């Protein structure tokens, strides 16, 4: 009997149980855990058009906020084992997205994202022209540690500009401050990760495996704290060494 494509994909994903997290084989198989929605490219193109506007109106900025939330929704529903996305209202009356899943595939997603006993992910969309401030970052820390402490193990900011104190592509960040410091202290105290997507990350999400690869790299970077911005998904080997040593790898 011929195996259908869904069963074949399930079998491939289950192979991740037996592969080392850092093996080349794992990097290839993990692509199957994220399949972008076919509608996502249209939404990404609309976001690119918005970002070309020099002086967007208040109405256009509001629409960009909705657009970012739509991209967020289409992206996270592409994770294997995903079951639902809820609009979660915290005690501060601000809405976030609560993402959860079930079954063996979601177990693998949780394992790869180092969620351990947690099953949920909280995502907050920020379409503003400013970076995420330390106050905004601290609010999400509070949600994870006080309001959803039993169920959520990962927080994600979905932004256009990133967060205060985070590395950019202009070079290495040599000191830790602002929201970046808040991120590292929160992880040290609670062993929960909060990562930040900027527009460069978001425009990669139309590739198979992209979302899971970006999340894994950002989570690992919290422990490594290299001070560098994460490399694009296309770079399977991310080497953080002086030029005189890179040639030896």
C-alpha positions as CSV (number, residue, x, y, z in Angstrom):
1,X,0.0,0.0,0.0
2,X,1.4,3.4,-1.0
3,X,2.1,5.8,1.9
4,X,0.3,9.1,1.6
5,X,2.3,12.4,1.9
6,X,1.0,13.3,5.4
7,X,2.1,9.9,6.8
8,X,5.5,10.2,5.1
9,X,6.0,13.7,6.6
10,X,5.0,12.4,10.0
11,X,7.5,9.5,9.8
12,X,10.3,11.9,8.8
13,X,9.5,14.3,11.7
14,X,9.5,11.4,14.1
15,X,13.0,10.6,13.0
16,X,14.1,13.7,15.0
17,X,13.6,11.7,18.2
18,X,16.7,9.7,17.3
19,X,18.9,12.4,15.9
20,X,21.4,14.6,17.8
21,X,20.2,18.2,18.0
22,X,23.4,19.5,16.3
23,X,23.9,16.8,13.6
24,X,23.8,17.7,9.9
25,X,21.0,15.1,9.5
26,X,18.9,16.9,12.1
27,X,19.3,20.2,10.3
28,X,17.9,18.7,7.2
29,X,15.0,16.7,8.7
30,X,13.9,19.7,10.9
31,X,12.8,21.5,7.8
32,X,9.8,19.2,7.8
33,X,8.6,20.7,11.1
34,X,7.7,24.0,9.5
35,X,5.7,24.5,6.3
36,X,4.8,28.1,5.4
37,X,1.2,28.8,4.4
38,X,0.8,29.4,0.7
39,X,-0.7,32.8,1.4
40,X,2.3,34.0,3.4
41,X,4.2,35.4,0.4
42,X,1.4,37.9,-0.4
43,X,1.4,39.2,3.1
44,X,5.2,39.5,3.2
45,X,5.1,41.5,-0.1
46,X,2.5,43.8,1.4
47,X,4.8,44.4,4.4
48,X,7.6,45.2,2.1
49,X,5.5,47.8,0.3
50,X,4.6,49.4,3.7
51,X,8.2,49.6,4.7
52,X,9.0,51.6,1.5
53,X,6.7,54.4,2.6
54,X,8.6,57.4,3.9
55,X,5.8,58.9,6.0
56,X,3.0,56.4,6.6
57,X,-0.3,57.8,7.8
58,X,-1.8,56.8,11.1
59,X,-4.3,54.6,9.2
60,X,-1.4,52.9,7.3
61,X,0.5,52.3,10.5
62,X,-2.6,50.6,12.0
63,X,-3.0,48.4,8.9
64,X,0.7,47.5,9.3
65,X,0.0,46.3,12.8
66,X,-2.8,44.1,11.6
67,X,-0.6,42.9,8.7
68,X,2.1,41.9,11.2
69,X,-0.4,39.9,13.3
70,X,-1.6,38.1,10.1
71,X,1.9,37.2,9.2
72,X,2.5,36.0,12.8
73,X,-0.7,33.8,12.6
74,X,0.1,32.3,9.2
75,X,3.7,31.6,10.3
76,X,3.1,29.8,13.6
77,X,0.2,27.7,12.2
78,X,2.8,26.2,9.9
79,X,4.6,24.4,12.8
80,X,4.1,20.7,12.9
81,X,1.6,19.7,15.7
82,X,0.1,23.1,15.9
83,X,-3.5,23.0,17.1
84,X,-4.6,26.6,18.0
85,X,-3.7,30.2,18.3
86,X,-5.7,32.2,20.9
87,X,-5.8,35.9,21.6
88,X,-4.6,36.2,25.2
89,X,-5.3,39.3,27.2
90,X,-2.9,39.8,30.1
91,X,-3.6,41.7,33.3
92,X,-2.1,44.8,31.7
93,X,-5.0,44.6,29.1
94,X,-2.6,44.1,26.3
95,X,-3.3,41.3,23.8
96,X,-0.7,38.7,22.9
97,X,-1.0,35.4,21.0
98,X,-1.0,32.1,22.8
99,X,0.1,29.3,20.6
100,X,-0.2,25.6,21.5
101,X,-0.2,22.2,19.9
102,X,-0.7,18.5,20.6
103,X,0.5,15.1,19.6
104,X,3.9,13.6,18.9
105,X,4.8,16.3,16.4
106,X,4.3,19.1,18.9
107,X,6.3,17.1,21.5
108,X,9.2,17.2,19.0
109,X,8.7,21.0,18.5
110,X,8.8,21.5,22.3
111,X,11.9,19.3,22.6
112,X,13.7,21.2,19.8
113,X,12.8,24.6,21.4
114,X,14.0,23.5,24.8
115,X,10.6,23.9,26.3
116,X,11.0,20.9,28.6
117,X,7.7,20.6,30.6
118,X,6.0,23.6,28.9
119,X,3.7,23.3,25.9
120,X,2.9,26.9,25.0
121,X,4.4,29.9,23.2
122,X,3.4,33.5,23.7
123,X,4.0,35.9,20.8
124,X,3.6,39.7,20.8
125,X,3.5,41.7,17.6
126,X,5.0,45.2,17.5
127,X,4.7,47.1,14.2
128,X,6.0,50.4,15.6
129,X,8.9,52.4,14.2
130,X,10.7,52.1,17.6
131,X,12.6,49.2,19.1
132,X,11.0,47.2,21.9
133,X,11.9,49.1,25.1
134,X,13.0,47.5,28.4
135,X,9.6,48.3,29.9
136,X,7.8,46.4,27.1
137,X,10.3,43.5,27.4
138,X,9.8,43.4,31.1
139,X,6.0,43.2,30.7
140,X,6.4,40.0,28.6
141,X,8.8,38.6,31.3
142,X,6.0,39.2,33.8
143,X,3.5,37.4,31.7
144,X,5.7,34.3,31.5
145,X,6.8,34.3,35.1
146,X,3.5,35.3,36.9
147,X,0.5,34.7,34.6
148,X,1.4,31.7,32.5
149,X,4.2,30.2,34.6
150,X,2.9,26.6,34.3
151,X,2.1,26.3,30.6
152,X,4.3,28.7,28.6
153,X,8.0,28.3,28.2
154,X,8.9,30.6,25.3
155,X,8.1,34.2,24.5
156,X,8.6,35.8,21.1
157,X,8.5,39.5,20.1
158,X,7.5,39.9,16.4
159,X,8.8,43.3,15.5
160,X,10.0,45.5,12.6
161,X,12.9,47.1,14.5
162,X,14.1,44.6,17.1
163,X,14.7,45.5,20.7
164,X,16.9,48.0,22.6
165,X,20.4,46.7,23.3
166,X,20.2,43.8,20.8
167,X,22.9,43.1,18.2
168,X,22.5,44.6,14.7
169,X,24.2,43.7,11.5
170,X,26.6,46.6,11.9
171,X,29.0,44.6,14.1
172,X,29.4,43.0,17.5
173,X,27.6,44.4,20.6
174,X,30.3,44.6,23.2
175,X,28.2,45.6,26.2
176,X,24.9,44.2,27.6
177,X,22.2,46.7,28.3
178,X,18.5,47.6,28.1
179,X,16.1,44.8,26.8
180,X,19.1,42.6,26.0
181,X,20.2,42.6,29.6
182,X,16.6,41.9,30.7
183,X,16.5,38.9,28.4
184,X,19.6,37.3,29.8
185,X,18.7,38.0,33.4
186,X,15.2,36.5,32.9
187,X,16.7,33.4,31.4
188,X,19.2,33.0,34.2
189,X,16.4,33.3,36.9
190,X,13.5,31.4,35.3
191,X,15.1,29.2,32.5
192,X,12.6,30.6,30.1
193,X,13.6,32.2,26.8
194,X,12.2,35.3,25.2
195,X,13.5,36.0,21.7
196,X,13.1,38.9,19.3
197,X,12.3,38.8,15.6
198,X,13.0,41.8,13.4
199,X,12.0,42.5,9.8
200,X,15.0,40.6,8.4
201,X,13.9,37.4,10.3
202,X,10.3,37.8,9.2
203,X,11.1,38.1,5.5
204,X,12.8,34.6,5.8
205,X,9.6,32.9,7.0
206,X,8.5,31.9,3.5
207,X,11.1,29.1,3.4
208,X,10.5,25.5,4.6
209,X,12.0,25.1,8.1
210,X,12.7,28.8,8.5
211,X,10.6,29.5,11.6
212,X,12.0,26.6,13.6
213,X,15.6,27.3,12.5
214,X,15.3,30.9,13.5
215,X,13.8,30.1,16.9
216,X,16.5,27.5,17.7
217,X,19.3,29.9,16.7
218,X,17.9,32.7,18.8
219,X,17.4,30.4,21.8
220,X,20.9,29.1,21.6
221,X,22.3,32.6,21.2
222,X,20.9,33.5,24.6
223,X,23.3,31.0,26.2
224,X,26.2,31.8,24.0
225,X,25.8,35.6,24.2
226,X,28.2,36.3,21.3
227,X,27.0,39.8,20.8
228,X,26.4,39.1,17.1
229,X,23.1,39.2,15.2
230,X,22.0,35.7,14.2
231,X,23.0,34.6,10.7
232,X,20.4,34.0,8.0
233,X,18.7,30.6,7.9
234,X,20.5,29.9,4.6
235,X,23.8,29.8,6.5
236,X,23.7,26.2,7.9
237,X,27.1,26.7,9.6
238,X,27.3,29.8,11.7
239,X,31.0,30.4,12.5
240,X,31.8,33.0,15.1
241,X,35.6,33.1,14.8
242,X,38.3,35.6,13.8
243,X,39.0,35.6,10.0
244,X,42.5,34.0,10.6
245,X,40.7,30.9,12.2
246,X,37.6,30.7,9.9
247,X,39.7,29.3,7.1
248,X,40.7,26.4,9.2
249,X,37.1,25.2,9.8
